[in-house]
Amino acid sequence: MDNIEYECPVCNVKLNSRKEPFASVRAVALHIAARIKGNDTDHKIWAYENRGEEEIDKAITLVKAKDDINELAKLLLLPVNKWCNEKSKPNIGFKKHK
């Protein structure tokens, strides 16, 4: 079993709405989608930066029409996965000298 600790790249929250640790990248994507549905500007800006404003705005329109965040969460899976993978890599390389 992996001991990966998932975290929101925007607000650094590690727990879902039931106060349980995020179980997957999808859980984090759903968290971000839910925050966007609730008009959280920071989460929306992160989504714009990572998927594009036009694509996210279309998904938000669907979310509001269907009251379903899944389509928006699907768009966020790849950028959330990328962020989680980069975060879990060790920080190796050269350090800058002053």
C-alpha positions as CSV (number, residue, x, y, z in Angstrom):
1,M,0.0,0.0,0.0
2,D,1.3,3.4,-0.9
3,N,1.8,5.9,1.9
4,I,1.2,8.9,-0.4
5,E,-0.2,12.0,1.3
6,Y,-2.4,13.9,-1.1
7,E,-2.8,17.6,-0.7
8,C,-4.6,20.4,-2.5
9,P,-2.1,22.5,-4.5
10,V,-4.0,25.6,-3.8
11,C,-4.9,25.6,-0.1
12,N,-2.7,22.7,1.1
13,V,-5.6,21.0,2.7
14,K,-5.0,17.3,3.2
15,L,-8.5,16.3,4.4
16,N,-11.8,15.9,2.6
17,S,-15.2,17.3,3.8
18,R,-15.5,14.3,6.1
19,K,-12.2,15.1,7.7
20,E,-10.5,12.0,6.1
21,P,-7.2,12.2,4.2
22,F,-7.6,12.5,0.5
23,A,-7.4,9.0,-0.9
24,S,-6.4,9.8,-4.5
25,V,-5.6,12.4,-7.1
26,R,-9.3,12.2,-8.0
27,A,-10.3,13.2,-4.5
28,V,-8.1,16.3,-4.7
29,A,-9.5,17.1,-8.1
30,L,-13.1,16.8,-6.7
31,H,-12.1,19.1,-3.8
32,I,-10.9,21.7,-6.2
33,A,-14.0,21.4,-8.4
34,A,-16.2,21.7,-5.3
35,R,-14.4,24.9,-4.2
36,I,-14.7,26.3,-7.7
37,K,-18.5,25.5,-7.6
38,G,-18.6,27.4,-4.3
39,N,-17.0,30.5,-6.1
40,D,-13.5,30.2,-4.5
41,T,-11.3,32.5,-6.5
42,D,-8.0,31.0,-5.6
43,H,-9.0,27.5,-6.8
44,K,-10.5,28.9,-9.9
45,I,-7.3,30.8,-10.8
46,W,-5.3,27.6,-10.3
47,A,-7.6,25.8,-12.6
48,Y,-7.3,28.6,-15.2
49,E,-3.5,28.5,-15.0
50,N,-3.4,24.7,-15.4
51,R,-6.2,24.0,-17.9
52,G,-7.1,27.3,-19.6
53,E,-9.9,29.8,-18.8
54,E,-12.2,28.9,-21.7
55,E,-12.1,25.1,-20.9
56,I,-12.7,25.7,-17.2
57,D,-15.5,28.2,-17.9
58,K,-17.3,25.7,-20.1
59,A,-17.0,23.1,-17.4
60,I,-18.3,25.5,-14.8
61,T,-21.4,26.2,-17.0
62,L,-22.0,22.4,-17.1
63,V,-21.5,22.2,-13.3
64,K,-24.2,24.8,-12.7
65,A,-26.6,23.3,-15.2
66,K,-26.3,19.7,-14.0
67,D,-25.3,20.4,-10.3
68,D,-22.5,17.9,-10.9
69,I,-18.8,18.6,-10.3
70,N,-17.5,15.5,-12.0
71,E,-16.9,17.0,-15.5
72,L,-14.9,19.8,-13.9
73,A,-12.9,17.4,-11.7
74,K,-12.1,15.3,-14.8
75,L,-10.4,18.3,-16.4
76,L,-8.3,18.8,-13.2
77,L,-7.0,15.2,-12.9
78,L,-3.9,15.7,-15.1
79,P,-2.7,19.0,-13.5
80,V,-3.4,17.7,-10.0
81,N,-1.6,14.4,-10.8
82,K,1.4,16.4,-12.2
83,W,1.5,18.6,-9.1
84,C,1.3,15.6,-6.8
85,N,4.1,13.7,-8.7
86,E,6.4,16.7,-8.7
87,K,5.8,17.4,-5.0
88,S,6.7,13.8,-4.1
89,K,10.0,13.8,-5.9
90,P,13.1,14.4,-3.8
91,N,14.6,17.8,-4.2
92,I,17.9,16.9,-5.8
93,G,20.4,18.9,-7.9
94,F,22.7,21.8,-7.4
95,K,22.1,24.5,-4.8
96,K,22.7,28.1,-5.7
97,H,25.7,29.6,-4.1
98,K,25.6,33.3,-3.0
